[in-house]
């Protein structure tokens, strides 16, 4: 069984590497029932990016607390919806502490994500079920991840390095 699993992993990695070598981007399809999370800062100023990072930390901590034992996306949606005021209060407390007075909006529902290609991976544009926090005018480089199922795929701004976390990579690290 382990040899079969390793063989499948090698084939998939080979395919991904071949596509990258010939210059083609492969398309990463995020599950349709996934819930994304996104923070869009006011601007790309150092201050606004620092605030974005702090809001991201609050969101990650809070959603982890809420969803750590969740079994499905429908249950996760209900929990998030029922706890939007808690999430809002925690973000508000942070922004008050930071003397951030540009305002913010929280939206849980279908939100637009633009097409993005990065390091040979294309993330399809479209409207995705997501928890979106927009700070100020929302014109800075954003951070996003897949909240549920809990597999944050991207955790960086446009101008920084991106770390991809794949189930296949975790298997390779575990078995090889």
Secondary structure, 3 states (H helix, E strand, C coil): CHHHHHHHHHHHHHHHHHHHHCCCCEEECCCCCCEEEEEECCCCCHHHHHHHHHHHHHHHHHHHHHHCCCCCHHHHHHHHHHCHHHHHHHHHHHHHHCCCCCCEEEEEEEEEECCEEECCEEECCEEEEEEEEEECCCCCCCEEEEEECCCCCCCCCCCCCCCCCCHHHHHHHHHC
